[in-house]
Amino acid sequence: MLDDMNVIKQYDPGDVLSGVLNIPEQARYEVSIHEGANQRRDFKNIVIAGMGGSALAADMVRVLTAGWLHIPLEVVKGYDLPGFVSEETLVIAVSHSGNTEETLSCYQQALEKKACLAAMSIGGALIERAKNDNVTYAQVPAGAQPRMSTVYHLRGLLKLLQHFWVIDNDLYDQVKNSADWLAGEISNWTAKTPEADNLAKQIAKLTIGKTLVVFGGELTWPLAYKWKISWNESAKNLAFSNQYPEFNHNEFIGWSSHPVEKPFTVFDIRSNLERDRIRERMELSDRLLSGKRPKAHVLELRGKTLMEQLLWGLVLADAASIYTAILNGVNPGPVQLIEKLKAELS
């Protein structure tokens, strides 16, 4: 079925799948910073405010900088900033559309607290407010689905952090330098690549009719969350994510009993850059849950650096979830229920 181009065109009339091929261009995109009146200063902490796919790049920044960033970085996914936010805080408000009400709420609070404020979006109310308030902002291209614009968001966030002298340009350049390699990897997941040779199609076949449950480690948990997002929004399929070692302190026991019938597909996302103990926990957990939980499918991330591995896993999630949507008989593009919710709330 997934090798039938007519079937793919039938369920993906907007050709969302082609957007996967364009992600390397996102990696090459040069972000421009529109500087406001806010001054660079010595920060005591950083807060990035965003929701859903718009916050995913912030989660990636957290793991990419975790071992060496000299000040705390927190990601807020909600209406309110933490109480510690002050004039010594850098707050970056991220909303793909620019109209996310939770993010706009955090933006306004940052203004009131006189934090050093920046914004990133394709436009909308967020960019208009940034212009009116003389706030530094980065504007990224529109056109791609929000959940498939993460690399734009990542480039934008890294550029803003570089602008405020929090980091140097290394991570920003790493994204760009991965583009050609990533394009080569993506070529193996195109619609014309047969299922026998196409990892994305094979993963889709494994998840059909099941709830997807994905686990990451200390470095890869944002990818597990990305897979959840992609299956929820593109495949219109229930999915959940968690991370090790936290899994072993609660959910691990939940799998041992009810419900007895477990219609799930389980994936462990593994990186050779994780501490060995994470891999050991995944393998031991799978063995101890044998007969109580479906055996985990192991996804070994490709790439020499953490940046390459995160980008590889991110794009694979986009491709595989689109194929899952096609097998589900749904259009991977629209998220009509989310739009209806927003309309009702407004």
N, C-alpha and C positions, 0 to 999 in steps of 0.2 A: 504493500500500500504506500509506504513512504518513498518508494522508488518510482511511483507513478506521478509524473509532473502534472497531469490533469487533476488528480486528487489534491495535490499541494496547492494549485491555483484556485481550486474550488473553495477550500477552507481558509486560504490566506490570500484573499482578493486584493488586499492592500500591500501585498508583498513585504510583510514585516521581516521575513527571512532575509531579504536583501540587506536590511539594516545591519545584520551581523557582519556582512562583508565590509561595511563602511567603518567599523569600529577602529581599525588601524588609523584611519584618517583622524579620528578623534584624538588618538595618541600623538599625532603630529601637530594638532591645532595649537597655534601660538596665542596664548591668552593675553589680552591687553588689560591693564589696570587703569581705571579712571580714578585718579586720586582726588580725595576730598580734603577737607580742612583738618581732619583728625591727624594728630601727629604720632609718629613712631615713638614708642616709649619703652621703658623696661616693664615688662608684664610679669605679674605674679602667677597668672593662670590664663587659660584659653578655654572658651566655650564655643562649640559649633552647634547651631540650632537648625534642625531640619526634620523632615518626616519621610518615612518610606524610602523609596529609591533615592531621594535627594539626600538622605542621611547616610547612605551606604558608603559613599566616598569618604565621609568623615570617619566611619568605622575603619576603613582601610588605612587612613592616615594614622589612626591610633596605633594599629599594629606595626605599621612601617616605621614609626618613630618611638615605639614604646621603650626600647632599650637605651635610648640616648637623649631624648628630649628633656631639657633641664627644668621644665615647669609642667605642672599638671594640665592635661587636656581632657575635657569632658564633652560628651555629645549629648545634647538635650533633644528628646523626641516628645515634645509636648508644648503646652501653652506658656510655661513659666521658667524663668531663669533661676539658677540656684541663688541662695541668699548671699553667697560670698562675692558675687559679681560687683565690681566697683570700678573706679577710674583706672585701676591697675589691671583690669581684665581686657583681653582682646576677645570680642564677640563677633563671630561670622555667621550671618543669617543666610541659609541656603534654601531656596525653593525653586524647583525647575520652572514652574509656571509663573512664579512671582506672586501668586495669589493665595498661598497656603495660609489659612488663618492662624494656625498655631505658630508658624514661623514669624508672621507679621506681629503677633503678640509679643514674641521674644525680642523682635527688632525694636518695638516701642519701649519695652522695659529697659533695653540696653541704652537707648537714648536718655531715658529718665535717670538712669544710674550713672550717666556720663562715662560709660565704658568706651573704650576705643572700638568703634563699630565699623564693620564692613559687610557687604552683601554680594550675593552671587545668584544669578538667574538668567533666563532667556529674555526677561522683560517683566511685564505686569506691574502690579502695584509696588512690589518690592524695589524695583529699579527706579520707578517714578519717585518713591519716597527718598531713596538714596540721592537722587539728583536734587530734589527739593531741600533735603537736609544737609547737602554738601558732604555726603558720606562716601568713602572709598567703595568702589564696586567693580566687579568683573562680570561681563555679560557674555554668556556662552551661546552657541548657535541653537536655533530651534530646529524642528523637523523630525528628530528622532523621538521615539517613545521615551518618557522620563526614565523608565526602568532600564532603557538601553542607551542612556546618556551618561552613565556612571563615569566613563573615562573623561568626558568633557568636565564633569564635576570634579574629578580627581585633579585634573590639570589646573582647573581654576582655583581649587583650595590650596594646592601646593604653591601656585604663583602668589596668592594672597599672603600665605605664611612667609614666603620668601620676601615679599614686599615689605612686610613688617619686621623683617630681620629675625624671625623666629627660627628659620631653617635656611640652609644655603640652596643652591640650585640643583643639587645632586639628584634628588628624587624626581623633580620635574623633568630633568633630562633623561632619567631612567625610563620614564613612560614613553617619551619620544623614541628613544633608542631601541625600544622593544617592538616598534611598529612593524618593521619588515619581517622579523621572526614571527610575530603574531599573525600576520597576514598569511604566512606559509602554513601555520597550524590550522587556521580557519578554512583554508582551501580543502582540507580533508573532511569538512562538515557541510559542504554545500549540498543543495538538493540533487545535483547531478552525480554526486558520489554515492555509489550503491551502499545499501545497508551493511553488507558484508565487510565493507572497509570504512564505515562511517560511525565513529564512536557516539556522536550525538543522536543518531537514529537508533542505535542499539540501546542507549540509555532510555530513550522514549519508550521503546518496546517493553523494557523492564518495569516501567512505572504505570502502565495502562491498567485502569480499573483499581488502582491502589492509592492509598494516601502515602505521600512521600515523606520520609523522615531522614534528615541529613545532619550529620555530626561533623564538627570541625574541632581543631585543637586551639591552643593559645595563639597561634599565628593565623589559623585558617577559619576561625569562627565567622568573620565577615562573609566568607564565601558560602558557608552553610546558610547564613541568613539570606544571601543573594539567591541561592537556589530556592529557598522558601518563597521569596518575592516573585521569582520568575514563574514558578509553578502556580502560585496563587493568581497572578495577573495575566500571564500569557496563556497558560494551559487551562485556566479556570478550574484548577484542581487543588484540593486541600493538601497542605504541606506544612510541616513543622521543622524547626531546627533547634539544636542544642550544641553544647560544647563540652569537651573534656578539659580538665578533670571534673568539672562540676557535675557532669552526668552521673559519675559514680557515687555521688553523695545524695541522690534522690531518685531520679528517673530510672536508674538502674534497677531498683527494686520494683518499680511500677510495671516493668515488662514481665516480671516473674509470675504474675497472677492474671487478674482480669483486665479486659475481656479475654476470654479463652481464645476466641477467633480473632486473629490479628491480620486484617487485610492491608498490610503495609509493605512498602518497599524501602529498605534501609540502605543508606550510603554512608560510608566513612571517608571523609576527605583527608588524605594523608600528604604530608610534605616531608621530604628528607631534611628540611631545615628545622623542623620541630625537635624539641628534646626527645630523646629515645623513650622516655617514660610515657609520653603521650601515645606513641605507637604501641608500646607494651600494654597500656590500659585498654586501647581499642581491641587488640587481639585477644586479651584475656577476657574482656567483657563479652565479646562475641562467643567465645568458647563456653563461658559460664551460663550464657543465656541460650545455649543450643537447645532447641525443642520448645523454648518459651517465646522466642522472638525470631522473625525471619532472619536468616543469615545475612550479614551486612555485605553489600557489594563495595569493594575497595576501589577508590579513585585515587591513583597516584598522580599528583600534580606534576606537570612538565615545566621546565624552565630552570635556569641556573641560579636566579636570584629570587628573593621573595616577591619582588615586584612582578617579574615575569610569571611566577606561579599564580599569583592573585589574578592577574589579567587573563591568563589562560583559563583558569577555572570560572571566571566571570563570563567570558564569551561562550564557553561551552554550555553554561547554564542557559544563556539566551537561546542558543541554537537548539539544544535538547528540549527545552520547554515549548518552543514553537512546534517542533515535531510532535510533542505530546498533545498539544492543542489540536493538531490535524488528526491524530488518532482518536481524540475525544470528539471530533466532529464539530469543533468550535473555532471561531475566528480569533487568532491570537492577538489582534490589535486592540479593539475597543475594550474599555473597562467601564461599561455602561452603569453598573450598579454603584461604582464609586462616584460617577458624575451625578447620578440620581440622588445619592446621599448628600453631596455638596449642595445640590439645588434645594433639597428639603431643608438643610441647615440654614441656607441663606434666606 
